[in-house]
């Protein structure tokens, strides 16, 4: 099964990845046939192998005494070989029949080549291909389905006579196999039926998702289900104790996946919220409800991921009682809000389709805002009552068998049954699940009745609008109901991987796919970028020159730099947060430096990477101001943080006996906060002054937007901006420079009186800090002087290097200088990786 997964993945991904970076999505006829052959071999083999696995389960459970004699090594190898040869041979015949067709088309509406898509391009319908296709469906779908269903009916009949413990083992073994089979079969049958019935009304995102699902999901989850499904991960609720939990073997991979999921989901939801808020054309009822849905996705994700990511790198999975209640509150608020928002969205669709003439009068801006507010307030208030009832319980347990805290898991830890909580829980289920379900089903029954009387084109639009909403609703509802039923019925026989997947699905999947379903595929939102470029002021970033053959090399380098810098800084931030031994002044300042590096990198690289693959290097006025703000914030913060670090070194070396009294935790925190707030507020004033300027130019001769480049485009000289700029230079460059130089002069004078060994430690500590400071200062001063003096004689490569150096080099080397080479941090990182690589 794993080997077949490699075949399927290797048939799909190389060409798919190549196309994502290519302007033209083309493939030669020969390559198309080869891809078709391997994809269909994968599909045929997947079904055949899963059928053999069902037979294996049947023999193991129904004939356990004969299992060793029936499934000998020879017989097992023969069955595996037969399953693979069947897929290889049947696909050869299919492709040979397809090759003989004369084709009159050349466009395949898919991300890959498959047999049915090519057959559709034939000049005349092929009866032979159609008949043989039905024969293959019988062999590859109907017969395996009959064998599998028959096997599991026999297994079910046997298991009913067994003990409860034996039943649990049977269910645990079989449910995962059935999930894998139906996960593959659903996607495969969907694509098959769509081709056979020409179901063109299916929304494009659904078509894309389902056409890729059966090729991507089984190879991705089979290793989890069949490979590491025996691994267990216990999560602890801290009530004054908690023991060391067992380690996972794949913690690092889980950490990377969780971090990427959170970053992608948060960024996309936040971006779409900003787009809807800023664009008046999107201030319509449907988009206001969609905005609420995206905002709720941020709540759900932020309730789950920060603690989950932290725990994946922590030795002890513990959480304080207060933090557990807070997480529970936000998880349940998200759940309640998700259902109520989806319910009002169903009502919106009902009014739009069943009462189109009254739509504007019913869903006015006021009514829409009231509905959105009511949906959100309901979730907020109903959850508060649930939490208050929960906090009054006396708890006798401390272990939660989940990756997060929720109401039902905590209630199970109560010393005595919480009858009031149970009754209130049933009441909430009625309000939050049953009533919304009735409203949604009722709305869609009315919509279905209306659409049956409409034209085919109108029906297509109705289905396109409604199917996506129903998919979102049931995607959320299935996961939530699974967890609810499991808690209520104590369904402990459910396999651990299924329990983990379903308990996370409704928290992760809707916030991840809602932006795709409601954002990217909604024409008005999708086209907002192009509208912005035609209506608003657009800047051309002219630092790149023409796109050439080296663009892809630059793209790969930029992508790697961003990935490495972001990952290392983030990892060291997590290490400092988790390890109490690192909660010292110096490491708190270093933590601020790493966090600021993330700000600088994230202000530069996403747009830079995008531009390297784009023909037009353009940026909207709003986006340009945002980028300029964050780059200025990074620059200001970098200087102030390095200044307080110099002060920290001064106190540590010149006043070592008073160090603990001067740099207390409160004072350290206040200094870090002051450094960051200064960096946040000063650029804000500068940017406000810049936005009031009338601009007459649109070309920025840089790879990014910055304040001075925008000011150069002003129709008249910005005297106020220039004066304020000089004031900021004084505050941000001259004063820090005096403080740092003064600190190090004092340190130098003290170190001259110290022993040789003492001087060595001083120099080791201080030289790295000075290197960091001057590395940043040289690049930023170069740009500052060049702007002020209009030094256009500087060679272009020097200009490019210096304009990027202070944004890239410090965030890249700070983790090396302050992280890896600092013994305390280095030891903690080594311990962490040792635990990940060798959990035992």
TORGU-117376 format. One line per field, with one value per residue (C-alpha): residue number from 1; residue in three letters; y, z, x. Coordinates in steps of 0.25 Angstrom, whole numbers. Each point is the difference from the previous one (the first is absolute). Layout:
N
k: (NUM;...)
r: (ALA;...)
v: (Y;...)
w: (Z;...)
u: (X;...)
***
This chain:
840
k: (1;2;3;4;5;6;7;8;9;10;11;12;13;14;15;16;17;18;19;20;21;22;23;24;25;26;27;28;29;30;31;32;33;34;35;36;37;38;39;40;41;42;43;44;45;46;47;48;49;50;51;52;53;54;55;56;57;58;59;60;61;62;63;64;65;66;67;68;69;70;71;72;73;74;75;76;77;78;79;80;81;82;83;84;85;86;87;88;89;90;91;92;93;94;95;96;97;98;99;100;101;102;103;104;105;106;107;108;109;110;111;112;113;114;115;116;117;118;119;120;121;122;123;124;125;126;127;128;129;130;131;132;133;134;135;136;137;138;139;140;141;142;143;144;145;146;147;148;149;150;151;152;153;154;155;156;157;158;159;160;161;162;163;164;165;166;167;168;169;170;171;172;173;174;175;176;177;178;179;180;181;182;183;184;185;186;187;188;189;190;191;192;193;194;195;196;197;198;199;200;201;202;203;204;205;206;207;208;209;210;211;212;213;214;215;216;217;218;219;220;221;222;223;224;225;226;227;228;229;230;231;232;233;234;235;236;237;238;239;240;241;242;243;244;245;246;247;248;249;250;251;252;253;254;255;256;257;258;259;260;261;262;263;264;265;266;267;268;269;270;271;272;273;274;275;276;277;278;279;280;281;282;283;284;285;286;287;288;289;290;291;292;293;294;295;296;297;298;299;300;301;302;303;304;305;306;307;308;309;310;311;312;313;314;315;316;317;318;319;320;321;322;323;324;325;326;327;328;329;330;331;332;333;334;335;336;337;338;339;340;341;342;343;344;345;346;347;348;349;350;351;352;353;354;355;356;357;358;359;360;361;362;363;364;365;366;367;368;369;370;371;372;373;374;375;376;377;378;379;380;381;382;383;384;385;386;387;388;389;390;391;392;393;394;395;396;397;398;399;400;401;402;403;404;405;406;407;408;409;410;411;412;413;414;415;416;417;418;419;420;421;422;423;424;425;426;427;428;429;430;431;432;433;434;435;436;437;438;439;440;441;442;443;444;445;446;447;448;449;450;451;452;453;454;455;456;457;458;459;460;461;462;463;464;465;466;467;468;469;470;471;472;473;474;475;476;477;478;479;480;481;482;483;484;485;486;487;488;489;490;491;492;493;494;495;496;497;498;499;500;501;502;503;504;505;506;507;508;509;510;511;512;513;514;515;516;517;518;519;520;521;522;523;524;525;526;527;528;529;530;531;532;533;534;535;536;537;538;539;540;541;542;543;544;545;546;547;548;549;550;551;552;553;554;555;556;557;558;559;560;561;562;563;564;565;566;567;568;569;570;571;572;573;574;575;576;577;578;579;580;581;582;583;584;585;586;587;588;589;590;591;592;593;594;595;596;597;598;599;600;601;602;603;604;605;606;607;608;609;610;611;612;613;614;615;616;617;618;619;620;621;622;623;624;625;626;627;628;629;630;631;632;633;634;635;636;637;638;639;640;641;642;643;644;645;646;647;648;649;650;651;652;653;654;655;656;657;658;659;660;661;662;663;664;665;666;667;668;669;670;671;672;673;674;675;676;677;678;679;680;681;682;683;684;685;686;687;688;689;690;691;692;693;694;695;696;697;698;699;700;701;702;703;704;705;706;707;708;709;710;711;712;713;714;715;716;717;718;719;720;721;722;723;724;725;726;727;728;729;730;731;732;733;734;735;736;737;738;739;740;741;742;743;744;745;746;747;748;749;750;751;752;753;754;755;756;757;758;759;760;761;762;763;764;765;766;767;768;769;770;771;772;773;774;775;776;777;778;779;780;781;782;783;784;785;786;787;788;789;790;791;792;793;794;795;796;797;798;799;800;801;802;803;804;805;806;807;808;809;810;811;812;813;814;815;816;817;818;819;820;821;822;823;824;825;826;827;828;829;830;831;832;833;834;835;836;837;838;839;840)
r: (UNK;UNK;UNK;UNK;UNK;UNK;UNK;UNK;UNK;UNK;UNK;UNK;UNK;UNK;UNK;UNK;UNK;UNK;UNK;UNK;UNK;UNK;UNK;UNK;UNK;UNK;UNK;UNK;UNK;UNK;UNK;UNK;UNK;UNK;UNK;UNK;UNK;UNK;UNK;UNK;UNK;UNK;UNK;UNK;UNK;UNK;UNK;UNK;UNK;UNK;UNK;UNK;UNK;UNK;UNK;UNK;UNK;UNK;UNK;UNK;UNK;UNK;UNK;UNK;UNK;UNK;UNK;UNK;UNK;UNK;UNK;UNK;UNK;UNK;UNK;UNK;UNK;UNK;UNK;UNK;UNK;UNK;UNK;UNK;UNK;UNK;UNK;UNK;UNK;UNK;UNK;UNK;UNK;UNK;UNK;UNK;UNK;UNK;UNK;UNK;UNK;UNK;UNK;UNK;UNK;UNK;UNK;UNK;UNK;UNK;UNK;UNK;UNK;UNK;UNK;UNK;UNK;UNK;UNK;UNK;UNK;UNK;UNK;UNK;UNK;UNK;UNK;UNK;UNK;UNK;UNK;UNK;UNK;UNK;UNK;UNK;UNK;UNK;UNK;UNK;UNK;UNK;UNK;UNK;UNK;UNK;UNK;UNK;UNK;UNK;UNK;UNK;UNK;UNK;UNK;UNK;UNK;UNK;UNK;UNK;UNK;UNK;UNK;UNK;UNK;UNK;UNK;UNK;UNK;UNK;UNK;UNK;UNK;UNK;UNK;UNK;UNK;UNK;UNK;UNK;UNK;UNK;UNK;UNK;UNK;UNK;UNK;UNK;UNK;UNK;UNK;UNK;UNK;UNK;UNK;UNK;UNK;UNK;UNK;UNK;UNK;UNK;UNK;UNK;UNK;UNK;UNK;UNK;UNK;UNK;UNK;UNK;UNK;UNK;UNK;UNK;UNK;UNK;UNK;UNK;UNK;UNK;UNK;UNK;UNK;UNK;UNK;UNK;UNK;UNK;UNK;UNK;UNK;UNK;UNK;UNK;UNK;UNK;UNK;UNK;UNK;UNK;UNK;UNK;UNK;UNK;UNK;UNK;UNK;UNK;UNK;UNK;UNK;UNK;UNK;UNK;UNK;UNK;UNK;UNK;UNK;UNK;UNK;UNK;UNK;UNK;UNK;UNK;UNK;UNK;UNK;UNK;UNK;UNK;UNK;UNK;UNK;UNK;UNK;UNK;UNK;UNK;UNK;UNK;UNK;UNK;UNK;UNK;UNK;UNK;UNK;UNK;UNK;UNK;UNK;UNK;UNK;UNK;UNK;UNK;UNK;UNK;UNK;UNK;UNK;UNK;UNK;UNK;UNK;UNK;UNK;UNK;UNK;UNK;UNK;UNK;UNK;UNK;UNK;UNK;UNK;UNK;UNK;UNK;UNK;UNK;UNK;UNK;UNK;UNK;UNK;UNK;UNK;UNK;UNK;UNK;UNK;UNK;UNK;UNK;UNK;UNK;UNK;UNK;UNK;UNK;UNK;UNK;UNK;UNK;UNK;UNK;UNK;UNK;UNK;UNK;UNK;UNK;UNK;UNK;UNK;UNK;UNK;UNK;UNK;UNK;UNK;UNK;UNK;UNK;UNK;UNK;UNK;UNK;UNK;UNK;UNK;UNK;UNK;UNK;UNK;UNK;UNK;UNK;UNK;UNK;UNK;UNK;UNK;UNK;UNK;UNK;UNK;UNK;UNK;UNK;UNK;UNK;UNK;UNK;UNK;UNK;UNK;UNK;UNK;UNK;UNK;UNK;UNK;UNK;UNK;UNK;UNK;UNK;UNK;UNK;UNK;UNK;UNK;UNK;UNK;UNK;UNK;UNK;UNK;UNK;UNK;UNK;UNK;UNK;UNK;UNK;UNK;UNK;UNK;UNK;UNK;UNK;UNK;UNK;UNK;UNK;UNK;UNK;UNK;UNK;UNK;UNK;UNK;UNK;UNK;UNK;UNK;UNK;UNK;UNK;UNK;UNK;UNK;UNK;UNK;UNK;UNK;UNK;UNK;UNK;UNK;UNK;UNK;UNK;UNK;UNK;UNK;UNK;UNK;UNK;UNK;UNK;UNK;UNK;UNK;UNK;UNK;UNK;UNK;UNK;UNK;UNK;UNK;UNK;UNK;UNK;UNK;UNK;UNK;UNK;UNK;UNK;UNK;UNK;UNK;UNK;UNK;UNK;UNK;UNK;UNK;UNK;UNK;UNK;UNK;UNK;UNK;UNK;UNK;UNK;UNK;UNK;UNK;UNK;UNK;UNK;UNK;UNK;UNK;UNK;UNK;UNK;UNK;UNK;UNK;UNK;UNK;UNK;UNK;UNK;UNK;UNK;UNK;UNK;UNK;UNK;UNK;UNK;UNK;UNK;UNK;UNK;UNK;UNK;UNK;UNK;UNK;UNK;UNK;UNK;UNK;UNK;UNK;UNK;UNK;UNK;UNK;UNK;UNK;UNK;UNK;UNK;UNK;UNK;UNK;UNK;UNK;UNK;UNK;UNK;UNK;UNK;UNK;UNK;UNK;UNK;UNK;UNK;UNK;UNK;UNK;UNK;UNK;UNK;UNK;UNK;UNK;UNK;UNK;UNK;UNK;UNK;UNK;UNK;UNK;UNK;UNK;UNK;UNK;UNK;UNK;UNK;UNK;UNK;UNK;UNK;UNK;UNK;UNK;UNK;UNK;UNK;UNK;UNK;UNK;UNK;UNK;UNK;UNK;UNK;UNK;UNK;UNK;UNK;UNK;UNK;UNK;UNK;UNK;UNK;UNK;UNK;UNK;UNK;UNK;UNK;UNK;UNK;UNK;UNK;UNK;UNK;UNK;UNK;UNK;UNK;UNK;UNK;UNK;UNK;UNK;UNK;UNK;UNK;UNK;UNK;UNK;UNK;UNK;UNK;UNK;UNK;UNK;UNK;UNK;UNK;UNK;UNK;UNK;UNK;UNK;UNK;UNK;UNK;UNK;UNK;UNK;UNK;UNK;UNK;UNK;UNK;UNK;UNK;UNK;UNK;UNK;UNK;UNK;UNK;UNK;UNK;UNK;UNK;UNK;UNK;UNK;UNK;UNK;UNK;UNK;UNK;UNK;UNK;UNK;UNK;UNK;UNK;UNK;UNK;UNK;UNK;UNK;UNK;UNK;UNK;UNK;UNK;UNK;UNK;UNK;UNK;UNK;UNK;UNK;UNK;UNK;UNK;UNK;UNK;UNK;UNK;UNK;UNK;UNK;UNK;UNK;UNK;UNK;UNK;UNK;UNK;UNK;UNK;UNK;UNK;UNK;UNK;UNK;UNK;UNK;UNK;UNK;UNK;UNK;UNK;UNK;UNK;UNK;UNK;UNK;UNK;UNK;UNK;UNK;UNK;UNK;UNK;UNK;UNK;UNK;UNK;UNK;UNK;UNK;UNK;UNK;UNK;UNK;UNK;UNK;UNK;UNK;UNK;UNK;UNK;UNK;UNK;UNK;UNK;UNK;UNK;UNK;UNK;UNK;UNK;UNK;UNK;UNK;UNK;UNK;UNK;UNK;UNK;UNK;UNK;UNK;UNK;UNK;UNK;UNK;UNK;UNK;UNK;UNK;UNK;UNK;UNK;UNK;UNK;UNK;UNK;UNK;UNK;UNK;UNK;UNK;UNK;UNK;UNK;UNK;UNK;UNK;UNK)
v: (0;10;-4;3;13;4;-4;9;12;-1;-1;13;9;2;6;7;7;4;6;8;7;1;10;-10;-13;-9;-15;-8;-11;-11;5;2;-15;-4;8;-6;-14;2;7;-11;-11;7;0;-14;-5;8;-7;-14;2;5;-12;-10;7;-2;-15;0;6;-10;-12;6;2;-11;-11;3;-14;-2;14;-5;-11;8;13;-6;8;-6;2;15;3;-6;8;13;-3;-4;14;8;-8;2;15;0;-9;6;14;-4;-4;13;9;-8;2;15;1;-5;12;12;12;13;8;4;6;-9;7;-6;1;-14;-9;-12;-9;6;14;-5;-8;12;7;-11;5;-11;-7;-14;-11;-10;9;2;-15;-3;11;-6;-14;6;7;-13;-7;12;5;-9;-13;6;7;-13;-8;11;2;-15;-2;11;-6;-14;8;7;-12;-7;12;1;-13;4;7;15;0;-8;8;13;-7;-4;14;7;-9;1;14;6;-9;4;15;-2;-7;9;12;-5;-5;13;9;-11;-2;15;2;-12;4;15;-5;-10;10;13;6;14;7;-5;12;2;-1;-13;-6;4;-6;-13;-2;1;-6;-15;3;7;-3;-16;1;11;-7;-15;1;7;-11;-12;5;8;-3;-7;12;6;15;3;15;5;9;6;1;0;-11;-8;-11;0;-5;-9;6;-1;-5;11;12;9;-3;2;13;5;-4;7;12;1;-3;11;10;-2;-1;13;8;-4;3;13;5;-3;7;12;0;-1;12;9;-2;6;-8;-12;6;-9;-10;-12;5;6;-14;-6;10;-5;-14;4;7;-12;-9;9;-2;-15;-1;9;-8;-13;2;9;-10;-12;5;3;-14;-7;6;-2;-12;2;2;7;12;8;-1;15;-2;-12;7;11;-9;-8;14;4;-14;-1;15;-4;-12;7;12;-9;-6;13;7;-11;0;15;-3;-10;10;10;-10;-3;14;3;-12;-1;15;7;12;2;-3;14;4;-12;0;14;4;2;-13;-7;6;-4;-14;-1;6;-9;-13;4;5;-13;-8;9;0;-15;-4;9;-7;-14;4;6;-13;-8;8;-3;-15;-7;-7;-14;-2;7;-7;4;-10;11;10;12;3;0;0;-15;-5;9;-4;-15;3;4;-7;-2;1;14;-2;15;0;-12;7;13;-7;-7;14;6;-12;3;15;-1;-13;-4;14;4;-13;1;15;-4;-13;8;12;-10;-8;13;4;-14;2;13;-4;-12;10;9;-1;-10;12;6;-14;-1;14;-5;-13;7;10;-10;-13;7;5;-13;-6;10;-3;-15;0;7;-7;-14;2;7;-10;-11;6;2;-14;-6;8;-3;-15;-2;-7;-4;-11;11;-1;10;6;2;6;10;3;3;8;9;0;10;10;-1;-3;11;12;-6;-2;11;10;-9;-2;13;9;-4;-6;12;8;14;-4;-7;12;10;0;4;10;7;1;7;9;4;5;-11;0;-7;-7;2;-6;-13;4;-9;-14;-9;-14;2;4;-15;-1;13;-5;-13;7;10;-11;-8;12;4;-14;-2;14;-2;-14;2;13;-6;-12;8;8;-12;-6;13;0;-14;-1;7;0;10;10;9;15;-3;-11;8;11;-11;-5;14;0;-13;5;13;-9;-7;14;5;-13;-1;14;-2;-15;-3;12;-2;-15;3;10;-9;-9;12;7;13;5;8;3;8;13;-6;-12;9;8;-13;-6;14;0;-14;2;13;-7;-11;11;8;-12;-6;12;2;-15;0;13;-7;-12;9;6;-14;-4;13;-3;-14;3;14;-3;-15;1;9;-8;-8;13;9;-10;-7;-8;12;10;-9;-2;15;3;-10;5;15;-4;-7;11;11;-8;-2;15;8;-6;2;15;0;-8;9;12;-8;-4;15;3;1;-9;2;-12;-15;-6;-5;-4;-10;-15;5;13;9;13;8;-6;4;14;2;-2;12;11;11;-2;-5;10;-5;-15;4;7;-11;-10;8;-1;-15;-2;7;-8;-13;0;11;-2;-15;1;9;-9;-13;7;6;-14;-7;11;-2;-16;2;8;-10;-12;6;-2;-14;-13;-5;-11;11;8;-12;-2;15;1;-13;6;14;-2;-9;11;11;-8;-2;15;5;-10;6;14;0;-4;9;12;-3;1;12;8;-5;6;13;3;-7;-8;-6;-2;-13;-12;-8;-13;8;7;-13;-7;11;2;-14;-3;6;-7;-14;-1;3;-9;-11;1;5;-15;-4;10;1;-14;-11;6;3;-12;0;1;-10;-10;1;-1;-12;-6;3;-7;-12;-2;1;-9;-10;1;-12)
w: (0;3;-12;-8;7;-6;-14;1;6;-10;-11;5;7;-9;-12;10;7;-13;-5;12;-3;-16;-8;-10;6;-12;-1;-12;-5;3;15;1;-3;9;12;-3;0;14;6;-4;4;14;0;-4;9;12;-1;-2;12;9;-4;3;14;2;-3;10;11;-4;2;13;7;-6;-2;11;1;-15;-2;0;-10;-9;-1;0;-5;-14;-1;5;-10;-11;4;1;-14;-6;5;-6;-13;-2;1;-9;-11;0;-1;-12;-8;4;-5;-13;-3;3;-9;-12;1;-9;8;-4;13;8;13;13;11;11;7;-6;-12;2;-9;0;-3;-12;-5;0;-10;-10;-14;1;12;2;3;3;10;7;1;5;10;6;0;8;10;2;3;7;8;1;3;10;7;0;6;11;4;0;9;10;1;4;9;7;2;6;9;6;6;6;13;2;0;-12;-7;3;-7;-12;-2;2;-11;-10;1;-4;-12;-4;2;-10;-10;0;0;-13;-6;3;-8;-11;-2;0;-11;-8;2;-4;-13;-3;2;-4;13;-3;10;11;6;-5;14;3;-14;3;14;-3;-12;8;13;-3;-6;12;13;0;-2;10;11;-3;8;11;1;-3;4;13;4;13;5;11;5;14;3;15;7;12;13;9;-7;-13;-4;-12;-12;-10;-12;-15;-11;-10;9;-9;-12;8;5;-15;-5;12;-2;-15;2;10;-8;-13;6;8;-11;-10;9;5;-14;-5;12;-3;-15;4;10;-10;-12;0;-12;10;11;-4;9;-5;1;14;5;-7;7;13;-4;-3;13;8;-7;6;14;-2;-6;11;11;-5;-7;9;12;-10;-6;13;5;-12;5;14;9;9;-6;11;1;12;5;-4;-14;-2;3;-9;-12;3;-1;-13;-6;3;-4;-14;-1;4;-9;-12;1;2;-11;-10;4;-3;-13;-4;3;-9;-11;2;-1;-12;-8;5;3;-10;-1;15;2;1;10;9;1;1;5;14;0;-5;11;11;-5;0;13;6;-6;7;13;1;-1;10;11;-1;2;12;7;-3;5;13;3;-3;9;12;-1;9;-8;4;-13;-8;-13;-13;-11;-11;-6;6;11;-2;9;-1;3;12;5;-1;11;10;13;-1;-12;-4;-3;-2;-10;-7;-1;-4;-11;-6;0;-7;-10;-3;-2;-7;-9;-1;-3;-10;-7;-1;-5;-10;-5;-1;-8;-10;-2;-4;-9;-6;-3;-6;-9;-6;-7;-5;-12;-2;1;12;7;-3;8;11;2;-1;11;9;-1;5;12;3;-1;10;9;0;0;14;5;-3;9;11;1;0;12;7;-3;5;13;3;-4;5;-13;4;-11;-10;-6;6;-14;-3;13;-2;-14;3;13;-8;-14;4;6;-11;-13;-1;3;-10;-11;2;-6;-12;-1;3;-3;-12;-8;2;-12;7;10;-9;-10;11;-3;-15;4;10;-11;-10;10;11;-1;-4;2;-9;8;-10;8;-8;-15;-10;4;-5;1;13;6;4;7;8;3;6;8;5;4;7;7;5;5;7;7;4;5;8;6;4;5;10;4;4;7;8;4;4;9;13;1;-12;7;3;-5;-11;-6;1;-8;-10;-1;-4;-11;-6;0;-7;-10;-3;-3;-9;-8;-1;-5;-11;-5;-4;-9;-5;-3;-7;-9;-4;-7;-5;-14;7;13;5;13;4;8;13;-1;-2;12;8;-4;2;15;3;-5;7;13;-2;-2;12;9;-4;5;13;4;-3;8;12;-2;1;13;5;-3;7;13;0;-2;7;11;2;15;-3;-13;6;7;-12;-11;7;-8;1;-5;-11;-5;1;-8;-11;-1;0;-12;-8;3;-4;-13;-3;3;-7;-13;1;1;-12;-8;3;-5;-13;-3;0;-12;-14;-9;-14;-3;1;-2;12;-3;10;3;11;5;10;6;-7;-14;1;4;-12;-8;6;-10;10;10;14;9;12;-3;-2;13;7;-7;6;14;-2;-4;12;9;-7;-4;7;14;0;-6;11;11;-7;-2;15;5;-7;4;15;-3;-6;12;10;-9;0;15;0;-2;-14;2;4;-12;-9;5;-2;-14;-4;5;-5;-14;-5;5;-7;-13;0;2;-10;-10;1;1;-12;-10;6;0;-14;-5;9;-6;-14;1;7;-10;-12;-3;-13;-4;9;-9;-1;6;12;2;-1;10;10;-1;3;10;13;-3;-2;7;14;1;-6;8;14;3;-3;8;12;-1;-5;6;13;9;8;-13;-8;11;1;-16;0;11;-8;-12;7;6;-14;-7;12;8;9)
u: (0;11;8;-13;-1;14;-5;-12;7;12;-10;-7;9;13;-9;-9;11;7;-13;-2;13;-2;-7;-5;-7;3;3;4;-9;10;2;-15;-2;11;-6;-14;6;7;-12;-10;10;0;-15;-2;11;-6;-13;6;9;-11;-8;11;1;-15;2;12;-9;-11;9;7;-14;-9;10;11;5;2;6;15;-4;-8;9;14;11;-1;-15;2;10;-8;-12;8;6;-14;-5;11;0;-15;2;12;-6;-15;6;9;-13;-7;11;2;-15;2;12;-7;-10;1;0;-7;2;13;-6;-1;-8;8;13;5;-3;-9;-7;-14;5;8;-12;-9;10;-3;-6;-11;-6;7;-9;11;7;-14;-3;14;-1;-13;7;11;-9;-7;14;6;-12;-12;7;10;-12;-8;12;3;-14;-2;13;-5;-14;6;10;-12;-8;12;3;-14;2;14;3;0;15;1;-10;8;12;-8;-6;14;6;-11;-5;13;0;-14;3;12;-8;-12;9;7;-14;-7;10;1;-15;-2;9;-5;-15;3;7;-11;-12;7;-3;5;-9;10;7;15;6;-8;5;14;0;-7;9;13;-6;1;14;6;-8;2;15;1;-9;4;13;-7;-11;8;14;0;-15;5;7;-7;1;-6;-3;0;-9;9;-7;12;8;1;10;10;-8;5;7;-5;10;-4;-2;9;-9;-13;6;4;-14;-7;8;-2;-15;-1;8;-8;-14;3;6;-11;-11;6;3;-15;-5;8;-4;-15;1;8;-9;-13;-5;1;-9;-12;-7;7;14;-3;-4;12;9;-6;3;15;1;-6;10;11;-6;-1;15;5;-6;6;13;9;-1;1;12;6;-3;6;14;-2;3;-12;-13;-7;-9;-4;-15;-3;7;-8;-13;4;3;-13;-8;6;-1;-15;-2;6;-9;-13;3;3;-13;-8;8;-3;-14;-2;7;-10;-11;7;0;-14;-4;9;-6;-15;-2;9;-8;-1;14;5;-11;1;15;4;13;-6;-7;13;8;-10;-1;16;1;-11;6;14;-7;-7;12;8;-12;-4;14;2;-11;6;13;-6;-7;13;9;-9;3;10;10;6;8;11;2;-7;1;0;9;-8;-10;-15;-12;-4;15;1;-14;4;11;-11;0;-16;-8;-4;-15;-2;11;-6;-14;6;8;-12;-7;12;0;-14;2;14;-2;-15;-6;11;-1;-15;1;11;-7;-13;6;7;-13;-7;12;-1;-15;2;13;-8;-9;11;8;12;10;-7;0;15;3;-9;7;14;-4;-7;9;12;-7;-6;14;6;-12;1;15;-1;-12;5;13;-8;-11;11;7;-14;-5;13;0;-15;1;14;4;14;0;3;14;10;4;-15;-2;11;-4;-14;3;8;-7;-11;10;10;-7;-11;9;10;-10;-10;9;1;-15;-5;12;9;-12;-9;2;-2;11;9;0;2;15;-2;-11;10;11;-10;-6;10;14;10;15;9;12;11;12;-1;2;-6;-4;12;5;6;-14;-3;14;-3;-13;5;11;-10;-10;11;5;-14;-3;14;-1;-14;1;13;-5;-13;6;9;-12;-7;12;2;-15;-1;13;-1;15;1;-9;11;2;10;-9;-13;7;6;-15;-4;11;-5;-14;4;8;-14;-6;11;0;-15;0;10;-1;-14;-1;14;-2;-14;7;11;-10;-9;1;-5;7;-12;-5;-13;2;-6;9;12;-3;-2;13;7;-6;5;14;1;-5;10;12;-4;-2;13;8;-8;1;15;1;-7;9;13;-6;-2;15;4;-8;5;15;1;-10;-1;-4;-12;-4;-11;-6;1;-5;-11;-11;-9;11;4;-14;-2;13;-4;-14;5;10;-11;-11;10;2;-15;-4;11;-2;-15;2;10;-10;-12;9;3;-14;-4;9;-5;8;4;9;-2;13;8;15;0;-4;-10;-7;6;-4;12;-3;-15;3;9;-13;-7;-4;6;11;-5;7;-7;4;14;1;-7;9;12;-6;-2;14;5;-9;2;15;8;-6;1;14;4;-6;7;14;-1;-4;12;10;-4;1;14;5;-5;5;14;1;-5;8;4;-11;-11;4;-2;-14;-3;5;-7;-13;1;7;-12;-10;9;1;-16;-2;10;-4;-14;4;9;-11;-10;9;4;-14;-3;12;-3;-14;4;11;-6;13;-4;14;0;1;-13;5;5;-13;-8;9;0;-15;-2;11;-5;-14;6;13;-3;-13;9;12;-6;-5;14;7;-10;-6;9;13;-6;2;-13;-8;8;-1;-15;-1;9;-9;-12;5;5;-14;-6;10;0;-13;4)
***
